[in-house]
Amino acid sequence: SKTKTRQLTALREMGIPSENVYLDKQSGADFERVQYRRMLRRLGPGDTLIVKSIDRLGRNYTEILEQWRIITKSKRAAIVILDMPLLDTRQNRDLIGQLIADIVLQLLSYVAQTEREFIRQRQAEGIAAAKAWGVHFGRQALPVPEIFPEIVTAWLGRQLSSRAAGKKLGVSQTTFLKWRKQWEQTNGTEP
């Protein structure tokens, strides 16, 4: 992707050898980061972790702060956030420098978290507005086959399992049970 290419280019321009570059392909809700964990195991005192942006450390405010603590306090490594020059713990390793970096981190992490929540809220509002206008999401509902009453009767008579009934209708067990429930609400329990 373009983002990955830009990040790799920025790291290459800094002279970072490719064997020291760790790249996870997952994003969004899937935050299982194999390469990130491998990098953390290798990171040691005096090393410097360079990342393009602060959100590479975690999905939310709490996660970012926790990773920052692990890297700077437990691992005693430095962090450089390329798109936030204030977050460079290589400089001013004294108490004041560390305090400033920690304050800036707290503020920027909070802003990043707030921005994500705001985007989520706007998305939910957009979906609600679209639904109010009659926009339908998801795929079209499958039509109930004409043989459904015959199949549901066999199911009610315990001649078929719900899985077998779904199979005869060419749908999943879940779809069969959903149709049965709709049938009962419309027609009562007898087909």
URRAKA-V979919 format. One record per residue. RES is the residue in three letters. PHI is phi as a letter, one per 30 degrees, with the letter a starting at -180 (none if undefined). Layout:
res/phi
RES/PHI
RES/PHI
This chain:
res/phi
SER/none
LYS/d
THR/d
LYS/d
THR/d
ARG/d
GLN/d
LEU/d
THR/d
ALA/d
LEU/d
ARG/d
GLU/d
MET/d
GLY/i
ILE/d
PRO/d
SER/d
GLU/d
ASN/c
VAL/c
TYR/c
LEU/b
ASP/c
LYS/d
GLN/d
SER/a
GLY/i
ALA/d
ASP/d
PHE/c
GLU/d
ARG/c
VAL/d
GLN/d
TYR/d
ARG/d
ARG/d
MET/d
LEU/d
ARG/d
ARG/d
LEU/d
GLY/b
PRO/e
GLY/i
ASP/d
THR/b
LEU/c
ILE/c
VAL/b
LYS/d
SER/b
ILE/d
ASP/d
ARG/d
LEU/d
GLY/a
ARG/d
ASN/b
TYR/e
THR/d
GLU/d
ILE/d
LEU/d
GLU/d
GLN/d
TRP/e
ARG/d
ILE/e
ILE/d
THR/d
LYS/c
SER/d
LYS/d
ARG/h
ALA/c
ALA/c
ILE/b
VAL/b
ILE/c
LEU/e
ASP/d
MET/b
PRO/e
LEU/d
LEU/c
ASP/b
THR/d
ARG/d
GLN/d
ASN/h
ARG/d
ASP/d
LEU/d
ILE/d
GLY/d
GLN/d
LEU/d
ILE/d
ALA/d
ASP/d
ILE/d
VAL/d
LEU/e
GLN/e
LEU/d
LEU/d
SER/d
TYR/d
VAL/d
ALA/d
GLN/d
THR/d
GLU/d
ARG/d
GLU/d
PHE/d
ILE/d
ARG/d
GLN/d
ARG/d
GLN/d
ALA/d
GLU/d
GLY/d
ILE/d
ALA/d
ALA/d
ALA/d
LYS/d
ALA/d
TRP/d
GLY/j
VAL/d
HIS/c
PHE/c
GLY/i
ARG/d
GLN/d
ALA/d
LEU/d
PRO/d
VAL/d
PRO/d
GLU/d
ILE/d
PHE/e
PRO/e
GLU/d
ILE/d
VAL/d
THR/d
ALA/d
TRP/d
LEU/d
GLY/d
ARG/i
GLN/d
LEU/b
SER/d
SER/d
ARG/d
ALA/d
ALA/d
GLY/d
LYS/d
LYS/d
LEU/d
GLY/i
VAL/b
SER/d
GLN/e
THR/d
THR/d
PHE/e
LEU/d
LYS/d
TRP/d
ARG/d
LYS/d
GLN/d
TRP/d
GLU/d
GLN/d
THR/d
ASN/c
GLY/i
THR/d
GLU/c
PRO/d
